[in-house]
Amino acid sequence: MRTDYLKSICLLCAMALLSACGFALRGSTGIDASQQPVYISGSRNSQELHQALKRQFTINQVAVTQRPGEARLRVDVQLLDAEKRSITLDREARDAEYALYERAQVRLLDAQGKVLRGPRTLQQRRLVVNDSDNPVGEETESSIVQAEMREQLSIRLAQQVEIWARQLHGDASNAAAP
Protein backbone atom coordinates (compact mmCIF):
# COMPACT_ATOMS: atom_id res chain seq x y z
CA MET A 1 0.00 0.00 0.00
CA ARG A 2 2.75 2.38 1.00
CA THR A 3 4.80 1.55 -2.12
CA ASP A 4 1.82 2.37 -4.37
CA TYR A 5 1.52 5.72 -2.62
CA LEU A 6 5.25 6.41 -3.08
CA LYS A 7 5.07 5.43 -6.76
CA SER A 8 2.19 7.86 -7.27
CA ILE A 9 4.07 10.66 -5.54
CA CYS A 10 7.21 9.97 -7.62
CA LEU A 11 5.17 9.95 -10.83
CA LEU A 12 3.52 13.26 -9.94
CA CYS A 13 6.90 14.81 -9.11
CA ALA A 14 8.37 13.59 -12.40
CA MET A 15 5.44 15.05 -14.34
CA ALA A 16 5.79 18.37 -12.51
CA LEU A 17 9.52 18.49 -13.26
CA LEU A 18 8.96 17.69 -16.93
CA SER A 19 6.40 20.45 -17.33
CA ALA A 20 8.55 22.91 -15.40
CA CYS A 21 11.58 22.37 -17.62
CA GLY A 22 9.69 23.51 -20.70
CA PHE A 23 9.40 20.09 -22.34
CA ALA A 24 6.46 19.99 -24.72
CA LEU A 25 5.49 17.75 -27.58
CA ARG A 26 5.55 19.77 -30.78
CA GLY A 27 2.93 17.70 -32.49
CA SER A 28 3.23 16.55 -36.05
CA THR A 29 2.70 18.76 -39.05
CA GLY A 30 1.69 15.85 -41.21
CA ILE A 31 -0.20 16.57 -44.41
CA ASP A 32 -2.09 13.80 -46.18
CA ALA A 33 -0.09 12.12 -48.96
CA SER A 34 -2.80 13.02 -51.48
CA GLN A 35 -2.02 16.71 -50.86
CA GLN A 36 1.74 16.40 -51.34
CA PRO A 37 4.17 17.63 -52.56
CA VAL A 38 3.96 21.17 -51.24
CA TYR A 39 5.58 24.22 -52.84
CA ILE A 40 6.67 27.16 -50.66
CA SER A 41 6.61 30.59 -52.29
CA GLY A 42 6.98 34.19 -51.20
CA SER A 43 9.07 37.31 -51.48
CA ARG A 44 12.85 37.54 -51.45
CA ASN A 45 13.00 38.99 -47.93
CA SER A 46 11.25 35.85 -46.64
CA GLN A 47 13.94 33.37 -47.72
CA GLU A 48 15.17 32.53 -44.20
CA LEU A 49 11.60 31.90 -43.12
CA HIS A 50 11.04 29.71 -46.22
CA GLN A 51 14.07 27.60 -45.32
CA ALA A 52 12.90 27.23 -41.72
CA LEU A 53 9.42 26.20 -42.90
CA LYS A 54 10.94 23.73 -45.36
CA ARG A 55 12.95 22.20 -42.48
CA GLN A 56 9.76 21.83 -40.44
CA PHE A 57 8.02 20.06 -43.31
CA THR A 58 11.04 17.80 -43.92
CA ILE A 59 11.26 16.88 -40.22
CA ASN A 60 7.60 15.85 -40.34
CA GLN A 61 7.95 13.90 -43.60
CA VAL A 62 6.02 16.31 -45.80
CA ALA A 63 7.33 16.30 -49.36
CA VAL A 64 8.44 19.75 -50.54
CA THR A 65 9.11 20.48 -54.21
CA GLN A 66 11.19 23.19 -55.85
CA ARG A 67 8.93 23.26 -58.91
CA PRO A 68 5.50 24.90 -58.60
CA GLY A 69 4.12 22.74 -61.44
CA GLU A 70 4.62 19.55 -59.39
CA ALA A 71 2.86 20.85 -56.26
CA ARG A 72 -0.61 19.86 -55.18
CA LEU A 73 -0.66 22.58 -52.53
CA ARG A 74 1.20 25.87 -52.44
CA VAL A 75 2.12 27.72 -49.28
CA ASP A 76 2.69 31.45 -49.74
CA VAL A 77 4.71 32.91 -46.85
CA GLN A 78 5.53 36.60 -46.50
CA LEU A 79 7.71 38.03 -43.75
CA LEU A 80 5.80 41.25 -43.11
CA ASP A 81 8.21 42.94 -40.76
CA ALA A 82 10.97 42.34 -38.26
CA GLU A 83 11.60 45.16 -35.86
CA LYS A 84 13.40 46.05 -32.70
CA ARG A 85 11.82 48.38 -30.13
CA SER A 86 13.63 49.91 -27.21
CA ILE A 87 11.87 49.25 -23.89
CA THR A 88 14.25 50.81 -21.35
CA LEU A 89 17.58 52.64 -21.49
CA ASP A 90 20.57 52.30 -19.19
CA ARG A 91 22.49 55.19 -17.61
CA GLU A 92 24.48 55.70 -20.83
CA ALA A 93 21.33 55.91 -22.97
CA ARG A 94 21.84 52.47 -24.54
CA ASP A 95 19.15 49.82 -24.75
CA ALA A 96 18.88 48.03 -21.42
CA GLU A 97 15.86 46.06 -22.61
CA TYR A 98 14.46 45.77 -26.08
CA ALA A 99 11.69 43.82 -27.76
CA LEU A 100 12.06 41.95 -31.03
CA TYR A 101 9.00 41.42 -33.22
CA GLU A 102 8.51 39.34 -36.34
CA ARG A 103 5.26 39.07 -38.24
CA ALA A 104 4.55 36.73 -41.10
CA GLN A 105 1.53 36.08 -43.27
CA VAL A 106 0.63 32.69 -44.71
CA ARG A 107 -1.87 31.61 -47.37
CA LEU A 108 -2.71 28.16 -48.68
CA LEU A 109 -3.25 27.90 -52.43
CA ASP A 110 -4.19 25.07 -54.77
CA ALA A 111 -2.01 23.88 -57.65
CA GLN A 112 -3.36 26.61 -59.96
CA GLY A 113 -2.71 29.41 -57.44
CA LYS A 114 -6.30 29.89 -56.22
CA VAL A 115 -6.47 30.89 -52.55
CA LEU A 116 -7.95 28.06 -50.46
CA ARG A 117 -7.34 29.43 -46.96
CA GLY A 118 -5.92 32.59 -45.47
CA PRO A 119 -4.30 34.96 -45.28
CA ARG A 120 -3.42 34.52 -41.63
CA THR A 121 -0.92 36.71 -39.82
CA LEU A 122 1.23 35.20 -37.08
CA GLN A 123 3.56 37.11 -34.79
CA GLN A 124 6.50 36.19 -32.61
CA ARG A 125 7.80 38.49 -29.82
CA ARG A 126 10.74 38.33 -27.48
CA LEU A 127 11.98 40.63 -24.73
CA VAL A 128 15.78 40.77 -24.48
CA VAL A 129 17.70 42.15 -21.50
CA ASN A 130 20.93 43.72 -22.68
CA ASP A 131 24.24 43.45 -20.81
CA SER A 132 25.40 47.07 -20.47
CA ASP A 133 28.99 45.91 -19.83
CA ASN A 134 29.13 44.15 -23.22
CA PRO A 135 27.81 46.46 -25.97
CA VAL A 136 29.38 44.30 -28.70
CA GLY A 137 27.45 41.23 -27.53
CA GLU A 138 24.09 42.92 -28.16
CA GLU A 139 24.27 42.36 -31.92
CA THR A 140 25.30 38.72 -31.53
CA GLU A 141 22.60 38.00 -28.99
CA SER A 142 20.02 39.80 -31.11
CA SER A 143 20.85 37.66 -34.16
CA ILE A 144 20.66 34.45 -32.09
CA VAL A 145 17.28 35.45 -30.64
CA GLN A 146 15.98 36.38 -34.11
CA ALA A 147 17.02 32.98 -35.46
CA GLU A 148 15.18 31.27 -32.58
CA MET A 149 12.13 33.44 -33.23
CA ARG A 150 12.15 32.56 -36.92
CA GLU A 151 12.32 28.86 -36.05
CA GLN A 152 9.38 29.20 -33.66
CA LEU A 153 7.46 31.17 -36.25
CA SER A 154 8.09 28.44 -38.84
CA ILE A 155 6.71 25.83 -36.43
CA ARG A 156 3.55 27.89 -35.98
CA LEU A 157 3.26 28.42 -39.75
CA ALA A 158 3.64 24.68 -40.39
CA GLN A 159 0.96 23.94 -37.78
CA GLN A 160 -1.39 26.45 -39.42
CA VAL A 161 -0.84 24.84 -42.84
CA GLU A 162 -1.50 21.42 -41.30
CA ILE A 163 -4.81 22.60 -39.85
CA TRP A 164 -5.89 24.02 -43.19
CA ALA A 165 -4.79 20.88 -45.06
CA ARG A 166 -6.77 18.68 -42.66
CA GLN A 167 -9.83 20.89 -43.16
CA LEU A 168 -9.47 20.59 -46.93
CA HIS A 169 -8.95 16.83 -46.74
CA GLY A 170 -12.02 16.53 -44.50
CA ASP A 171 -14.07 18.62 -46.95
CA ALA A 172 -12.92 16.43 -49.86
CA SER A 173 -13.69 13.16 -48.06
CA ASN A 174 -17.11 14.47 -46.97
CA ALA A 175 -17.89 15.52 -50.53
CA ALA A 176 -16.97 12.02 -51.82
CA ALA A 177 -19.28 10.30 -49.35
CA PRO A 178 -22.77 9.38 -50.66
N, C-alpha and C positions, 0 to 999 in steps of 0.2 A: 504494500500500500504506500509506504513511504517512498520507495523507489519510483513508483509511478508519479507521485507528486514532484519529486526532484527532477524527473525527466521532463515533466510539463514546464517546470520553472526554467530549466536549461533551454528548452525549445523556445519559450517566450523571450528569454534574454538574447538568444541567437537571432531571433527575428527582429528584435528591437535594435540590436547592433547592426544588422544588415541594412535596415531602413535608415539608420542614423548615418551610415557611411556614404550614403548617396547612391547605393547600388539600385539600379532599376532596369527592368527588362525593356529593351527598346521596341520590341514588337517587330513583326516582319512587315516589309513593304512589298509583299508579293502581289503581282499582277497576274491575272489569269493568262495562261499560255496562248489562248485565242486572241489576246489583245497585244501580244508581243510580236516583233520588237518595237521598242519605243525610240523616238527621235527627240533629242533635246535641242531646242533652238532659243535664240534670244540675241540681244545686242552684244557688241564687242566688250563693253565694260562689265558684262556679266560672266565672262569666261571662267573666272575662278569659282564662281558659284555653280556654273555648268559642270565643271570638273568634280566638284564636291558632290553634286547630285548624281552624276554618273557613277561615282564611287559607291554611293548609297544603293543605287540600283544593282550594281555589280555584286556587292556584298550580299544582297537579298535575292540573287539569282534571277534578276530581271534583265532580259536581253536588250541591249542598247545598240542602235545602228548609227553609223555615220552618214548614211544616205537617206534623205527624207522620202524617196520613192519606195523604200523597203518597209517603212514604218506603218504599223496599224494604228498607233496612237502617237500624237506629237505633244510634247510638253514645252510650252513657251514660258521661259523664265526671264524676268527683267529685274536687275538690281536697280531699284529706284533711287536710293541714296544711302550713303554711308557718311555719317557725320560725327564730329566730336564736339561736345559741349562742356564748357568749363562749369564746374559746380561750386568749388571754393578755391581761393587763392591762398598761398602761404605768405609769409612775411616779406618775401622778395618779389611778390606779385607774379609768381609762377603757379601753374595749376597744382593744387594740392589734391584735388579730386576732380575727375572728369567722367563724363558719361559717353559711351560709344553707342551709336545707333546704326542699325542696318535694316532697311526695308526692301522686300522683294515682292514681286507680283508674279503669280503663276496662272496659266490658263491651260486647259486640256482641249486639244483639237483632234479631229479625226484625220484620216489619211489624206483627205483633200484640203485640209486647212480650215474646215468649218468648226467654229467654237462649240464644244460640247458642254463644258463647265468653266466657270470662272468669269472674270478674273477674281482672284482672291489675293489680298495683300497680307503678308506675314511680316512681323517685326521681331528683331532680336535686340536686347538692350543689356549693357553691362556697365556697372559703376567701377571705376578703377581708382585706387588710392595711390598717389604718386609719392615716391621717395624723394624728398627735397634735397637730400644729400647726394643723390645720383641723377642729375639732370640728363645725362646721356642715356641712362637706362629707360627713360620714359618712352622713347621711340621704339626700342626693342620690345618692351612690355606691351606697348600699344599694338604692335604688329602681331604678337603672339595671341593677344586677346581677340583681335579681329579675325585671325585664322580660326580660333575656337568658335567664335560667333558664327562665322560662315559655315562651319561644319554643323553646328546645331541648327542653323537655318536650313541647310540642305536636308537634314533629317526631317524637319517639320514639313518641308516642301514635298519630300518623298511620301510622307504619311498622307498629306493632302491628296496627292495624285492617286495613292492607293485607295483612299475612300471614294474618290470620284470613279475610278476604274471599277470598283466593286458595285457601285450604284449602276453604272452602265451595264455591267455584266448581269446584274439582277434584272434590269429593265429588259435586256435582250432575252434572258431565259424566261421571263414572265410573258413576253410577247410571243415566244415560240410555243408556250403551253396552250392546249386546246381550251 
